[in-house]
Amino acid sequence: MSLDIIAYAPEEAKKRKDKFKEKYGLSYEKFNDWMLTPSKDTFFYFLHPEFLKDDTKKYEEMEKDADKAQEFDEIDSFHIGYGHFHFLRKEIGELVGVRYDDSDLFDPRIYYDDELVDTALLRFFLHSDCDGKFSSYDIQKSYKQFLNLCDGKKLQDKKAGKWGKEIDEFLNFWRKSAEKKLQWEFC
């Protein structure tokens, strides 16, 4: 099993959602929860079958637009196995004062320096490795914090080591995402 981190521009996704709301008068998030698929078995359409065809067509159009609204356009991505991502974060964490303790497989622990409390960088290390989003704000802040705290000499040593290729690829992905103000989707 592998992890895909998809980087996309959150403004574009927001524009599609806003366009949907403007066109139909409701947010795409409420569309599936709020709407009922037109059906001849529904009491209203049983009484007024003349509206079924047009309402069904409109519903299908809304459904298609709702699907488009929730999609995001991939600009960049990072692919790695789940276990490898854990070890990659462990290696990167050592550069900024984050230490993983995997001695108990059923109770893994993470330790970090006080200066990381409630920071975007710590949120990166604590973020789920299999789902969820990481905001463009958190990407920019965490990358900046990483650069400020990272020991350059240790980074060069790690890049020359076993995880060097993965570290280099991920740091490039992180940098580009921060520069372009992208958001991440973990899947």
Salt bridges, closest charged atoms under 4 A:
ASP4 OD1 - HIS79 ND1 2.33
GLU12 OE2 - LYS15 NZ 3.45
ASP18 OD2 - LYS14 NZ 2.83
GLU50 OE2 - HIS48 ND1 3.59
GLU61 OE2 - LYS23 NZ 3.20
ASP65 OD2 - LYS23 NZ 3.08
ASP73 OD2 - ARG16 NH1 3.24
GLU91 OE1 - LYS158 NZ 2.81
GLU94 OE1 - LYS158 NZ 2.59
ASP102 OD2 - HIS86 NE2 2.86
ASP102 OD2 - LYS90 NZ 3.26
ASP107 OD2 - ARG109 NH2 2.84
ASP113 OD1 - ARG99 NH1 3.45
ASP118 OD1 - ARG123 NH1 3.83
ASP138 OD1 - ARG123 NH2 2.89
ASP157 OD1 - LYS153 NZ 3.00
ASP168 OD1 - LYS159 NZ 3.25
GLU169 OE2 - LYS165 NZ 3.69
GLU179 OE1 - ARG175 NH1 3.23
